[in-house]
Amino acid sequence: MPDRPLRLVPDLIAGADPGRPLDLLLINAPLRDYSLRPRLTDYTLPVIGMGYIATYAARAGYNVGLLDAEAHGLGIAETIRLVNDAAPRWAGLNLLAPTYELSARIAAGLGDDVRLMVGGHHAKAAPETVIADPRMSRLAALVVGEGETRVAALLDDVGRRAELPGVMWRDRILGTTVEGTEHAPARIRHWLSPDIDGLSLDRAFLPQDPYLAADGRREANMVGARGCPYDCWFCGAAVSKNPDLAIRTRRPDNILAEMHQLADSHGVNAFRFVDDLFLGARRIIHPMVDAFTADRVGERWVWDATGRINVLDREDDAMLDTLAASGMREVALGIESGSDRVLAAMDKRITAHMTLRVAERLMRRGVNVKGYFILGYPSERSEDLAATLAHIRRLWDLSDRLPGSFRASAFEFRPYPGSPVWDKLLADGYDPDAMAAYADVDLTDHGADEAMRQRDEFAFSVGIQFADTPLPQLRGALAQIAREQHARNIASAVTT
């Protein structure tokens, strides 16, 4: 194939060398078509997974760019135009269930000379549906699971598909799905589960990371582990649905080296660990806190992480004291419900009282807590919803008396293909096409206004009532939580 000129918009396509033809343009589709309604937020979490893939391929010698249409608030037509103007040899899309329709529209608009590869949770959960979608006619490779090594191999030669496990495509002559294979077990592990300590992340591919936070700190997002050993029924990362995924954690010295590099090169002094496991297993917590203590992390930086409530509940006070002293600023907890009956249905392995106890112990030490909640989960009754709303207010009341703060982030339940609850709903007779018909929800119709500013882009629904509470009433509860949390944020900002 002859070289094609590279026509980039440097502020929008990150990481590419403008002097060379573009081998791969990775595209993060927007959460909604912002040409129809402009985005309200000015920051979104970076696509770290795409950044790792871009870095790996670039270090293999390929010219790679990343177009984060969500970060830039782009519309679909503008995204398509930018991709085609850049004229990449390959385009890559990360498929997620709520944005699949937007991704498919982008795929359908690609130029005739552009080969398409896709990956992500939705590609893994519904590969046959994706491959059969006529809008994916340029699809040359669907990559199941972690993509670094196989993406680089595809860039080397599309003909290598046959030797790559977990790479699928449509045979256009026979009309069948074909999957690559690799018979040597050691090579399969190489392709599917690369050594995460040996991977690196070039943040030139991430347009908003590091970033300057509202409090004046320069923050960066990090991944400390891959995979999750838990089986929450609503989650596509549930261990029972991902038997192929090897759970791996980075060495403490490897993580500290990245933190020091970010501090030295970008002035970063706050870090957010976005993976499921950083505070999710004692075998990770203890070595990490020992390393952070020895490195005196808490004297120079702060950090946030997600945590497992049952794991933190088993830690003694001395360990929580050490975590706080090591710079732990905020822990995000999947509280999900104030009803023990609903928590059992989700297989959360926690109780409402346990969440209160863990949140109180953290906030007493000055650690902030962010709680995620799901309203409208299947089998949720009106009394369960009332228990959740009361639970949130108890947590707010606790934080009013303690050094640490509590903030609530609540969402309407939506099922994801590839999660255990999806299979249960299919068995109960729900229509899979209806369950996959994601649409954004404008909660201003239910009394939310500026209160929804920070969560507006994440309000999705499939328009199905799965619980006892009618959807308008459920959304009214979501709007009420958002309004009250917004008012608390404003009050906190005024007092500090």
SEFI-213649 format. One record per residue (C-alpha): residue in three letters; x, y, z. Coordinates in steps of 0.2 Angstrom, whole numbers, plus 5000, padded with zeros to 4 digits. Example, Ala and Ser with C-alpha at 12.3 -4.5 7.8 and 13.67 -1.06 7.14 Angstrom:
site type: ALA X: 5062 Y: 4978 Z: 5039
site type: SER X: 5068 Y: 4995 Z: 5036
# end
This chain:
site type: MET X: 5000 Y: 5000 Z: 5000
site type: PRO X: 5007 Y: 5017 Z: 4995
site type: ASP X: 5011 Y: 5030 Z: 5009
site type: ARG X: 4997 Y: 5042 Z: 5012
site type: PRO X: 4999 Y: 5059 Z: 5018
site type: LEU X: 4996 Y: 5062 Z: 5037
site type: ARG X: 4983 Y: 5076 Z: 5040
site type: LEU X: 4981 Y: 5078 Z: 5059
site type: VAL X: 4973 Y: 5091 Z: 5070
site type: PRO X: 4987 Y: 5091 Z: 5083
site type: ASP X: 4976 Y: 5097 Z: 5097
site type: LEU X: 4963 Y: 5083 Z: 5095
site type: ILE X: 4974 Y: 5068 Z: 5089
site type: ALA X: 4986 Y: 5064 Z: 5102
site type: GLY X: 5003 Y: 5056 Z: 5102
site type: ALA X: 5006 Y: 5054 Z: 5083
site type: ASP X: 5021 Y: 5059 Z: 5073
site type: PRO X: 5014 Y: 5072 Z: 5060
site type: GLY X: 5029 Y: 5068 Z: 5048
site type: ARG X: 5024 Y: 5050 Z: 5045
site type: PRO X: 5009 Y: 5041 Z: 5038
site type: LEU X: 4998 Y: 5035 Z: 5052
site type: ASP X: 4998 Y: 5016 Z: 5055
site type: LEU X: 4984 Y: 5016 Z: 5068
site type: LEU X: 4971 Y: 5029 Z: 5075
site type: LEU X: 4963 Y: 5023 Z: 5091
site type: ILE X: 4946 Y: 5031 Z: 5094
site type: ASN X: 4937 Y: 5033 Z: 5110
site type: ALA X: 4919 Y: 5036 Z: 5105
site type: PRO X: 4909 Y: 5050 Z: 5114
site type: LEU X: 4896 Y: 5045 Z: 5127
site type: ARG X: 4883 Y: 5054 Z: 5117
site type: ASP X: 4883 Y: 5064 Z: 5100
site type: TYR X: 4888 Y: 5081 Z: 5107
site type: SER X: 4883 Y: 5089 Z: 5090
site type: LEU X: 4865 Y: 5087 Z: 5097
site type: ARG X: 4868 Y: 5093 Z: 5115
site type: PRO X: 4885 Y: 5100 Z: 5120
site type: ARG X: 4893 Y: 5091 Z: 5134
site type: LEU X: 4892 Y: 5100 Z: 5151
site type: THR X: 4908 Y: 5093 Z: 5160
site type: ASP X: 4925 Y: 5099 Z: 5156
site type: TYR X: 4935 Y: 5083 Z: 5161
site type: THR X: 4933 Y: 5064 Z: 5158
site type: LEU X: 4943 Y: 5050 Z: 5164
site type: PRO X: 4957 Y: 5045 Z: 5152
site type: VAL X: 4956 Y: 5030 Z: 5142
site type: ILE X: 4971 Y: 5022 Z: 5150
site type: GLY X: 4969 Y: 5005 Z: 5141
site type: MET X: 4970 Y: 5013 Z: 5124
site type: GLY X: 4985 Y: 5022 Z: 5130
site type: TYR X: 4994 Y: 5006 Z: 5134
site type: ILE X: 4990 Y: 4999 Z: 5117
site type: ALA X: 4996 Y: 5015 Z: 5109
site type: THR X: 5012 Y: 5015 Z: 5118
site type: TYR X: 5016 Y: 4997 Z: 5115
site type: ALA X: 5013 Y: 4999 Z: 5096
site type: ALA X: 5023 Y: 5015 Z: 5095
site type: ARG X: 5037 Y: 5007 Z: 5104
site type: ALA X: 5036 Y: 4993 Z: 5091
site type: GLY X: 5040 Y: 5006 Z: 5078
site type: TYR X: 5022 Y: 5011 Z: 5072
site type: ASN X: 5015 Y: 5028 Z: 5071
site type: VAL X: 5000 Y: 5028 Z: 5082
site type: GLY X: 4987 Y: 5042 Z: 5087
site type: LEU X: 4973 Y: 5043 Z: 5099
site type: LEU X: 4957 Y: 5053 Z: 5096
site type: ASP X: 4947 Y: 5054 Z: 5112
site type: ALA X: 4931 Y: 5060 Z: 5106
site type: GLU X: 4923 Y: 5060 Z: 5123
site type: ALA X: 4937 Y: 5071 Z: 5131
site type: HIS X: 4935 Y: 5083 Z: 5117
site type: GLY X: 4916 Y: 5083 Z: 5117
site type: LEU X: 4915 Y: 5079 Z: 5098
site type: GLY X: 4899 Y: 5074 Z: 5088
site type: ILE X: 4899 Y: 5059 Z: 5077
site type: ALA X: 4900 Y: 5067 Z: 5061
site type: GLU X: 4915 Y: 5077 Z: 5067
site type: THR X: 4923 Y: 5062 Z: 5073
site type: ILE X: 4921 Y: 5053 Z: 5057
site type: ARG X: 4928 Y: 5068 Z: 5047
site type: LEU X: 4944 Y: 5069 Z: 5058
site type: VAL X: 4947 Y: 5050 Z: 5056
site type: ASN X: 4945 Y: 5050 Z: 5037
site type: ASP X: 4956 Y: 5066 Z: 5036
site type: ALA X: 4970 Y: 5058 Z: 5046
site type: ALA X: 4969 Y: 5043 Z: 5033
site type: PRO X: 4976 Y: 5030 Z: 5045
site type: ARG X: 4980 Y: 5012 Z: 5039
site type: TRP X: 4970 Y: 5005 Z: 5053
site type: ALA X: 4957 Y: 5012 Z: 5065
site type: GLY X: 4953 Y: 5005 Z: 5082
site type: LEU X: 4937 Y: 5007 Z: 5092
site type: ASN X: 4934 Y: 5002 Z: 5110
site type: LEU X: 4917 Y: 4995 Z: 5111
site type: LEU X: 4906 Y: 4998 Z: 5127
site type: ALA X: 4888 Y: 4993 Z: 5128
site type: PRO X: 4881 Y: 5011 Z: 5131
site type: THR X: 4891 Y: 5018 Z: 5117
site type: TYR X: 4890 Y: 5004 Z: 5104
site type: GLU X: 4878 Y: 5012 Z: 5093
site type: LEU X: 4889 Y: 5028 Z: 5092
site type: SER X: 4904 Y: 5017 Z: 5088
site type: ALA X: 4895 Y: 5008 Z: 5075
site type: ARG X: 4890 Y: 5024 Z: 5066
site type: ILE X: 4908 Y: 5029 Z: 5067
site type: ALA X: 4913 Y: 5013 Z: 5059
site type: ALA X: 4901 Y: 5014 Z: 5045
site type: GLY X: 4908 Y: 5031 Z: 5041
site type: LEU X: 4926 Y: 5026 Z: 5039
site type: GLY X: 4934 Y: 5028 Z: 5022
site type: ASP X: 4936 Y: 5013 Z: 5010
site type: ASP X: 4955 Y: 5011 Z: 5013
site type: VAL X: 4954 Y: 5010 Z: 5032
site type: ARG X: 4955 Y: 4993 Z: 5040
site type: LEU X: 4945 Y: 4992 Z: 5057
site type: MET X: 4949 Y: 4983 Z: 5073
site type: VAL X: 4938 Y: 4983 Z: 5088
site type: GLY X: 4940 Y: 4977 Z: 5106
site type: GLY X: 4933 Y: 4981 Z: 5124
site type: HIS X: 4920 Y: 4974 Z: 5135
site type: HIS X: 4906 Y: 4973 Z: 5122
site type: ALA X: 4917 Y: 4966 Z: 5109
site type: LYS X: 4921 Y: 4952 Z: 5121
site type: ALA X: 4903 Y: 4949 Z: 5127
site type: ALA X: 4894 Y: 4949 Z: 5110
site type: PRO X: 4907 Y: 4946 Z: 5096
site type: GLU X: 4895 Y: 4937 Z: 5084
site type: THR X: 4883 Y: 4952 Z: 5085
site type: VAL X: 4897 Y: 4964 Z: 5082
site type: ILE X: 4904 Y: 4954 Z: 5067
site type: ALA X: 4887 Y: 4952 Z: 5059
site type: ASP X: 4883 Y: 4971 Z: 5061
site type: PRO X: 4883 Y: 4978 Z: 5043
site type: ARG X: 4890 Y: 4994 Z: 5049
site type: MET X: 4906 Y: 4984 Z: 5054
site type: SER X: 4909 Y: 4980 Z: 5036
site type: ARG X: 4927 Y: 4986 Z: 5037
site type: LEU X: 4930 Y: 4975 Z: 5052
site type: ALA X: 4946 Y: 4965 Z: 5050
site type: ALA X: 4950 Y: 4960 Z: 5068
site type: LEU X: 4939 Y: 4959 Z: 5084
site type: VAL X: 4952 Y: 4957 Z: 5098
site type: VAL X: 4945 Y: 4948 Z: 5114
site type: GLY X: 4954 Y: 4954 Z: 5130
site type: GLU X: 4970 Y: 4963 Z: 5132
site type: GLY X: 4976 Y: 4970 Z: 5116
site type: GLU X: 4994 Y: 4976 Z: 5117
site type: THR X: 5003 Y: 4961 Z: 5109
site type: ARG X: 4990 Y: 4957 Z: 5096
site type: VAL X: 4987 Y: 4974 Z: 5090
site type: ALA X: 5005 Y: 4976 Z: 5086
site type: ALA X: 5005 Y: 4960 Z: 5077
site type: LEU X: 4990 Y: 4965 Z: 5066
site type: LEU X: 4999 Y: 4981 Z: 5062
site type: ASP X: 5014 Y: 4971 Z: 5056
site type: ASP X: 5003 Y: 4960 Z: 5044
site type: VAL X: 4984 Y: 4957 Z: 5044
site type: GLY X: 4989 Y: 4940 Z: 5038
site type: ARG X: 4995 Y: 4936 Z: 5055
site type: ARG X: 4977 Y: 4934 Z: 5061
site type: ALA X: 4977 Y: 4916 Z: 5060
site type: GLU X: 4991 Y: 4914 Z: 5073
site type: LEU X: 4983 Y: 4926 Z: 5085
site type: PRO X: 4972 Y: 4918 Z: 5099
site type: GLY X: 4956 Y: 4928 Z: 5103
site type: VAL X: 4956 Y: 4937 Z: 5086
site type: MET X: 4940 Y: 4935 Z: 5076
site type: TRP X: 4934 Y: 4941 Z: 5059
site type: ARG X: 4921 Y: 4937 Z: 5046
site type: ASP X: 4925 Y: 4926 Z: 5031
site type: ARG X: 4917 Y: 4936 Z: 5018
site type: ILE X: 4915 Y: 4922 Z: 5005
site type: LEU X: 4908 Y: 4909 Z: 5017
site type: GLY X: 4899 Y: 4921 Z: 5028
site type: THR X: 4906 Y: 4912 Z: 5044
site type: THR X: 4916 Y: 4919 Z: 5059
site type: VAL X: 4934 Y: 4914 Z: 5059
site type: GLU X: 4946 Y: 4914 Z: 5075
site type: GLY X: 4964 Y: 4914 Z: 5075
site type: THR X: 4973 Y: 4901 Z: 5086
site type: GLU X: 4990 Y: 4897 Z: 5094
site type: HIS X: 4993 Y: 4880 Z: 5101
site type: ALA X: 5008 Y: 4883 Z: 5112
site type: PRO X: 5001 Y: 4887 Z: 5130
site type: ALA X: 5016 Y: 4898 Z: 5134
site type: ARG X: 5013 Y: 4908 Z: 5118
site type: ILE X: 4994 Y: 4910 Z: 5122
site type: ARG X: 4999 Y: 4918 Z: 5139
site type: HIS X: 5010 Y: 4930 Z: 5130
site type: TRP X: 4997 Y: 4935 Z: 5118
site type: LEU X: 4982 Y: 4936 Z: 5131
site type: SER X: 4991 Y: 4941 Z: 5147
site type: PRO X: 5006 Y: 4952 Z: 5145
site type: ASP X: 5018 Y: 4956 Z: 5159
site type: ILE X: 5010 Y: 4972 Z: 5166
site type: ASP X: 5026 Y: 4977 Z: 5175
site type: GLY X: 5035 Y: 4976 Z: 5158
site type: LEU X: 5022 Y: 4988 Z: 5150
site type: SER X: 5023 Y: 5007 Z: 5150
site type: LEU X: 5011 Y: 5021 Z: 5147
site type: ASP X: 5016 Y: 5036 Z: 5136
site type: ARG X: 5004 Y: 5050 Z: 5142
site type: ALA X: 5007 Y: 5060 Z: 5126
site type: PHE X: 4992 Y: 5049 Z: 5120
site type: LEU X: 4981 Y: 5055 Z: 5134
site type: PRO X: 4975 Y: 5073 Z: 5131
site type: GLN X: 4968 Y: 5076 Z: 5149
site type: ASP X: 4981 Y: 5067 Z: 5160
site type: PRO X: 4990 Y: 5073 Z: 5170
site type: TYR X: 4978 Y: 5087 Z: 5173
site type: LEU X: 4976 Y: 5102 Z: 5185
site type: ALA X: 4962 Y: 5099 Z: 5197
site type: ALA X: 4951 Y: 5112 Z: 5205
site type: ASP X: 4961 Y: 5111 Z: 5221
site type: GLY X: 4977 Y: 5116 Z: 5212
site type: ARG X: 4985 Y: 5099 Z: 5213
site type: ARG X: 4991 Y: 5091 Z: 5197
site type: GLU X: 4983 Y: 5074 Z: 5196
site type: ALA X: 4986 Y: 5058 Z: 5186
site type: ASN X: 4977 Y: 5042 Z: 5184
site type: MET X: 4985 Y: 5025 Z: 5186
site type: VAL X: 4982 Y: 5006 Z: 5185
site type: GLY X: 4989 Y: 4995 Z: 5198
site type: ALA X: 4982 Y: 4978 Z: 5193
site type: ARG X: 4972 Y: 4970 Z: 5179
site type: GLY X: 4957 Y: 4958 Z: 5182
site type: CYS X: 4945 Y: 4956 Z: 5197
site type: PRO X: 4942 Y: 4941 Z: 5208
site type: TYR X: 4924 Y: 4946 Z: 5213
site type: ASP X: 4908 Y: 4941 Z: 5205
site type: CYS X: 4896 Y: 4956 Z: 5207
site type: TRP X: 4881 Y: 4951 Z: 5196
site type: PHE X: 4879 Y: 4968 Z: 5187
site type: CYS X: 4897 Y: 4969 Z: 5182
site type: GLY X: 4905 Y: 4964 Z: 5165
site type: ALA X: 4922 Y: 4961 Z: 5174
site type: ALA X: 4914 Y: 4948 Z: 5185
site type: VAL X: 4926 Y: 4933 Z: 5187
site type: SER X: 4914 Y: 4920 Z: 5182
site type: LYS X: 4912 Y: 4928 Z: 5165
site type: ASN X: 4930 Y: 4931 Z: 5162
site type: PRO X: 4939 Y: 4914 Z: 5165
site type: ASP X: 4952 Y: 4918 Z: 5152
site type: LEU X: 4958 Y: 4933 Z: 5161
site type: ALA X: 4973 Y: 4931 Z: 5172
site type: ILE X: 4973 Y: 4942 Z: 5187
site type: ARG X: 4989 Y: 4951 Z: 5189
site type: THR X: 4996 Y: 4965 Z: 5200
site type: ARG X: 5010 Y: 4977 Z: 5197
site type: ARG X: 5025 Y: 4976 Z: 5209
site type: PRO X: 5026 Y: 4990 Z: 5222
site type: ASP X: 5043 Y: 4996 Z: 5216
site type: ASN X: 5036 Y: 4997 Z: 5198
site type: ILE X: 5021 Y: 5008 Z: 5203
site type: LEU X: 5032 Y: 5019 Z: 5214
site type: ALA X: 5044 Y: 5021 Z: 5199
site type: GLU X: 5029 Y: 5028 Z: 5188
site type: MET X: 5024 Y: 5039 Z: 5202
site type: HIS X: 5041 Y: 5047 Z: 5204
site type: GLN X: 5042 Y: 5049 Z: 5185
site type: LEU X: 5026 Y: 5058 Z: 5184
site type: ALA X: 5031 Y: 5069 Z: 5199
site type: ASP X: 5048 Y: 5073 Z: 5191
site type: SER X: 5042 Y: 5076 Z: 5173
site type: HIS X: 5024 Y: 5083 Z: 5175
site type: GLY X: 5024 Y: 5090 Z: 5193
site type: VAL X: 5011 Y: 5077 Z: 5198
site type: ASN X: 5007 Y: 5077 Z: 5217
site type: ALA X: 4990 Y: 5067 Z: 5217
site type: PHE X: 4987 Y: 5050 Z: 5210
site type: ARG X: 4971 Y: 5040 Z: 5207
site type: PHE X: 4971 Y: 5021 Z: 5205
site type: VAL X: 4957 Y: 5017 Z: 5194
site type: ASP X: 4958 Y: 4998 Z: 5194
site type: ASP X: 4947 Y: 4986 Z: 5204
site type: LEU X: 4960 Y: 4979 Z: 5215
site type: PHE X: 4971 Y: 4992 Z: 5222
site type: LEU X: 4962 Y: 4991 Z: 5239
site type: GLY X: 4953 Y: 4975 Z: 5235
site type: ALA X: 4964 Y: 4962 Z: 5242
site type: ARG X: 4975 Y: 4961 Z: 5257
site type: ARG X: 4989 Y: 4952 Z: 5247
site type: ILE X: 4990 Y: 4969 Z: 5238
site type: ILE X: 4986 Y: 4981 Z: 5251
site type: HIS X: 5000 Y: 4976 Z: 5264
site type: PRO X: 5015 Y: 4976 Z: 5252
site type: MET X: 5009 Y: 4992 Z: 5244
site type: VAL X: 5007 Y: 5001 Z: 5261
site type: ASP X: 5024 Y: 4995 Z: 5267
site type: ALA X: 5032 Y: 5002 Z: 5251
site type: PHE X: 5022 Y: 5018 Z: 5252
site type: THR X: 5028 Y: 5020 Z: 5270
site type: ALA X: 5046 Y: 5016 Z: 5266
site type: ASP X: 5046 Y: 5029 Z: 5252
site type: ARG X: 5037 Y: 5042 Z: 5263
site type: VAL X: 5024 Y: 5044 Z: 5250
site type: GLY X: 5012 Y: 5053 Z: 5262
site type: GLU X: 5024 Y: 5067 Z: 5265
site type: ARG X: 5024 Y: 5073 Z: 5247
site type: TRP X: 5009 Y: 5066 Z: 5238
site type: VAL X: 4990 Y: 5061 Z: 5240
site type: TRP X: 4981 Y: 5046 Z: 5232
site type: ASP X: 4964 Y: 5040 Z: 5229
site type: ALA X: 4959 Y: 5022 Z: 5225
site type: THR X: 4944 Y: 5010 Z: 5223
site type: GLY X: 4941 Y: 4998 Z: 5238
site type: ARG X: 4932 Y: 4983 Z: 5243
site type: ILE X: 4921 Y: 4985 Z: 5258
site type: ASN X: 4923 Y: 4968 Z: 5265
site type: VAL X: 4942 Y: 4968 Z: 5263
site type: LEU X: 4943 Y: 4985 Z: 5272
site type: ASP X: 4932 Y: 4979 Z: 5285
site type: ARG X: 4944 Y: 4965 Z: 5290
site type: GLU X: 4959 Y: 4977 Z: 5292
site type: ASP X: 4963 Y: 4983 Z: 5309
site type: ASP X: 4964 Y: 5001 Z: 5315
site type: ALA X: 4983 Y: 5001 Z: 5314
site type: MET X: 4982 Y: 4997 Z: 5295
site type: LEU X: 4969 Y: 5010 Z: 5292
site type: ASP X: 4980 Y: 5023 Z: 5302
site type: THR X: 4995 Y: 5018 Z: 5291
site type: LEU X: 4985 Y: 5019 Z: 5275
site type: ALA X: 4979 Y: 5037 Z: 5280
site type: ALA X: 4997 Y: 5042 Z: 5284
site type: SER X: 5003 Y: 5035 Z: 5268
site type: GLY X: 4993 Y: 5049 Z: 5258
site type: MET X: 4976 Y: 5040 Z: 5255
site type: ARG X: 4964 Y: 5054 Z: 5252
site type: GLU X: 4949 Y: 5046 Z: 5245
site type: VAL X: 4942 Y: 5028 Z: 5243
site type: ALA X: 4928 Y: 5024 Z: 5231
site type: LEU X: 4917 Y: 5010 Z: 5237
site type: GLY X: 4903 Y: 5000 Z: 5228
site type: ILE X: 4890 Y: 5002 Z: 5241
site type: GLU X: 4876 Y: 4999 Z: 5228
site type: SER X: 4861 Y: 4998 Z: 5240
site type: GLY X: 4855 Y: 5000 Z: 5258
site type: SER X: 4846 Y: 4984 Z: 5257
site type: ASP X: 4854 Y: 4968 Z: 5263
site type: ARG X: 4842 Y: 4958 Z: 5252
site type: VAL X: 4847 Y: 4968 Z: 5236
site type: LEU X: 4865 Y: 4966 Z: 5241
site type: ALA X: 4863 Y: 4947 Z: 5242
site type: ALA X: 4855 Y: 4947 Z: 5225
site type: MET X: 4870 Y: 4956 Z: 5218
site type: ASP X: 4882 Y: 4944 Z: 5226
site type: LYS X: 4891 Y: 4959 Z: 5234
site type: ARG X: 4896 Y: 4949 Z: 5250
site type: ILE X: 4893 Y: 4964 Z: 5261
site type: THR X: 4879 Y: 4971 Z: 5272
site type: ALA X: 4873 Y: 4989 Z: 5274
site type: HIS X: 4879 Y: 4990 Z: 5292
site type: MET X: 4896 Y: 4984 Z: 5286
site type: THR X: 4897 Y: 4999 Z: 5273
site type: LEU X: 4892 Y: 5011 Z: 5287
site type: ARG X: 4906 Y: 5004 Z: 5298
site type: VAL X: 4919 Y: 5005 Z: 5285
site type: ALA X: 4914 Y: 5022 Z: 5279
site type: GLU X: 4914 Y: 5028 Z: 5298
site type: ARG X: 4932 Y: 5021 Z: 5301
site type: LEU X: 4939 Y: 5029 Z: 5285
site type: MET X: 4931 Y: 5046 Z: 5288
site type: ARG X: 4936 Y: 5046 Z: 5306
site type: ARG X: 4954 Y: 5046 Z: 5300
site type: GLY X: 4951 Y: 5061 Z: 5288
site type: VAL X: 4949 Y: 5049 Z: 5273
site type: ASN X: 4935 Y: 5054 Z: 5261
site type: VAL X: 4923 Y: 5041 Z: 5254
site type: LYS X: 4914 Y: 5041 Z: 5238
site type: GLY X: 4899 Y: 5029 Z: 5237
site type: TYR X: 4892 Y: 5022 Z: 5221
site type: PHE X: 4874 Y: 5016 Z: 5221
site type: ILE X: 4862 Y: 5007 Z: 5209
site type: LEU X: 4844 Y: 5011 Z: 5210
site type: GLY X: 4831 Y: 5000 Z: 5201
site type: TYR X: 4841 Y: 4983 Z: 5202
site type: PRO X: 4830 Y: 4968 Z: 5197
site type: SER X: 4820 Y: 4962 Z: 5212
site type: GLU X: 4822 Y: 4979 Z: 5221
site type: ARG X: 4806 Y: 4983 Z: 5231
site type: SER X: 4800 Y: 5000 Z: 5236
site type: GLU X: 4805 Y: 4997 Z: 5254
site type: ASP X: 4823 Y: 4992 Z: 5247
site type: LEU X: 4824 Y: 5009 Z: 5237
site type: ALA X: 4818 Y: 5018 Z: 5253
site type: ALA X: 4832 Y: 5009 Z: 5263
site type: THR X: 4845 Y: 5015 Z: 5250
site type: LEU X: 4839 Y: 5033 Z: 5251
site type: ALA X: 4840 Y: 5032 Z: 5270
site type: HIS X: 4857 Y: 5024 Z: 5270
site type: ILE X: 4864 Y: 5038 Z: 5259
site type: ARG X: 4857 Y: 5051 Z: 5272
site type: ARG X: 4865 Y: 5041 Z: 5286
site type: LEU X: 4882 Y: 5042 Z: 5277
site type: TRP X: 4880 Y: 5061 Z: 5274
site type: ASP X: 4875 Y: 5063 Z: 5293
site type: LEU X: 4891 Y: 5053 Z: 5298
site type: SER X: 4902 Y: 5064 Z: 5287
site type: ASP X: 4895 Y: 5080 Z: 5295
site type: ARG X: 4902 Y: 5074 Z: 5312
site type: LEU X: 4919 Y: 5067 Z: 5305
site type: PRO X: 4935 Y: 5074 Z: 5297
site type: GLY X: 4932 Y: 5065 Z: 5281
site type: SER X: 4918 Y: 5068 Z: 5269
site type: PHE X: 4906 Y: 5057 Z: 5260
site type: ARG X: 4899 Y: 5060 Z: 5243
site type: ALA X: 4886 Y: 5049 Z: 5234
site type: SER X: 4885 Y: 5045 Z: 5215
site type: ALA X: 4869 Y: 5035 Z: 5210
site type: PHE X: 4864 Y: 5028 Z: 5194
site type: GLU X: 4849 Y: 5019 Z: 5186
site type: PHE X: 4852 Y: 5000 Z: 5184
site type: ARG X: 4856 Y: 4995 Z: 5166
site type: PRO X: 4861 Y: 4977 Z: 5161
site type: TYR X: 4877 Y: 4974 Z: 5152
site type: PRO X: 4880 Y: 4960 Z: 5140
site type: GLY X: 4893 Y: 4948 Z: 5148
site type: SER X: 4887 Y: 4951 Z: 5166
site type: PRO X: 4879 Y: 4937 Z: 5176
site type: VAL X: 4863 Y: 4947 Z: 5178
site type: TRP X: 4862 Y: 4948 Z: 5159
site type: ASP X: 4861 Y: 4930 Z: 5158
site type: LYS X: 4848 Y: 4929 Z: 5172
site type: LEU X: 4837 Y: 4942 Z: 5164
site type: LEU X: 4838 Y: 4932 Z: 5147
site type: ALA X: 4832 Y: 4917 Z: 5157
site type: ASP X: 4818 Y: 4927 Z: 5164
site type: GLY X: 4812 Y: 4931 Z: 5146
site type: TYR X: 4818 Y: 4949 Z: 5143
site type: ASP X: 4822 Y: 4954 Z: 5125
site type: PRO X: 4841 Y: 4956 Z: 5123
site type: ASP X: 4839 Y: 4969 Z: 5109
site type: ALA X: 4828 Y: 4979 Z: 5121
site type: MET X: 4840 Y: 4977 Z: 5135
site type: ALA X: 4854 Y: 4984 Z: 5124
site type: ALA X: 4845 Y: 4999 Z: 5118
site type: TYR X: 4855 Y: 5011 Z: 5128
site type: ALA X: 4849 Y: 5030 Z: 5128
site type: ASP X: 4855 Y: 5045 Z: 5138
site type: VAL X: 4843 Y: 5052 Z: 5151
site type: ASP X: 4840 Y: 5070 Z: 5154
site type: LEU X: 4836 Y: 5071 Z: 5172
site type: THR X: 4831 Y: 5089 Z: 5171
site type: ASP X: 4814 Y: 5082 Z: 5167
site type: HIS X: 4814 Y: 5075 Z: 5185
site type: GLY X: 4820 Y: 5091 Z: 5194
site type: ALA X: 4838 Y: 5090 Z: 5192
site type: ASP X: 4847 Y: 5105 Z: 5185
site type: GLU X: 4865 Y: 5111 Z: 5189
site type: ALA X: 4866 Y: 5097 Z: 5202
site type: MET X: 4868 Y: 5085 Z: 5187
site type: ARG X: 4883 Y: 5094 Z: 5179
site type: GLN X: 4896 Y: 5082 Z: 5185
site type: ARG X: 4887 Y: 5066 Z: 5181
site type: ASP X: 4876 Y: 5071 Z: 5166
site type: GLU X: 4886 Y: 5061 Z: 5153
site type: PHE X: 4884 Y: 5045 Z: 5163
site type: ALA X: 4865 Y: 5045 Z: 5165
site type: PHE X: 4860 Y: 5030 Z: 5154
site type: SER X: 4845 Y: 5019 Z: 5153
site type: VAL X: 4837 Y: 5005 Z: 5143
site type: GLY X: 4820 Y: 5011 Z: 5147
site type: ILE X: 4814 Y: 4995 Z: 5155
site type: GLN X: 4807 Y: 4994 Z: 5173
site type: PHE X: 4817 Y: 4980 Z: 5181
site type: ALA X: 4812 Y: 4984 Z: 5199
site type: ASP X: 4795 Y: 4988 Z: 5208
site type: THR X: 4798 Y: 5007 Z: 5207
site type: PRO X: 4791 Y: 5015 Z: 5191
site type: LEU X: 4805 Y: 5024 Z: 5181
site type: PRO X: 4799 Y: 5041 Z: 5183
site type: GLN X: 4799 Y: 5039 Z: 5202
site type: LEU X: 4816 Y: 5031 Z: 5201
site type: ARG X: 4823 Y: 5045 Z: 5191
site type: GLY X: 4815 Y: 5057 Z: 5203
site type: ALA X: 4825 Y: 5049 Z: 5217
site type: LEU X: 4841 Y: 5050 Z: 5207
site type: ALA X: 4838 Y: 5068 Z: 5204
site type: GLN X: 4835 Y: 5071 Z: 5222
site type: ILE X: 4851 Y: 5063 Z: 5227
site type: ALA X: 4860 Y: 5073 Z: 5214
site type: ARG X: 4853 Y: 5089 Z: 5220
site type: GLU X: 4857 Y: 5086 Z: 5238
site type: GLN X: 4875 Y: 5080 Z: 5234
site type: HIS X: 4877 Y: 5096 Z: 5223
site type: ALA X: 4871 Y: 5107 Z: 5238
site type: ARG X: 4883 Y: 5098 Z: 5250
site type: ASN X: 4898 Y: 5101 Z: 5237
site type: ILE X: 4894 Y: 5119 Z: 5236
site type: ALA X: 4893 Y: 5121 Z: 5255
site type: SER X: 4909 Y: 5112 Z: 5257
site type: ALA X: 4918 Y: 5123 Z: 5245
site type: VAL X: 4912 Y: 5138 Z: 5254
site type: THR X: 4917 Y: 5133 Z: 5271
site type: THR X: 4935 Y: 5127 Z: 5265
# end
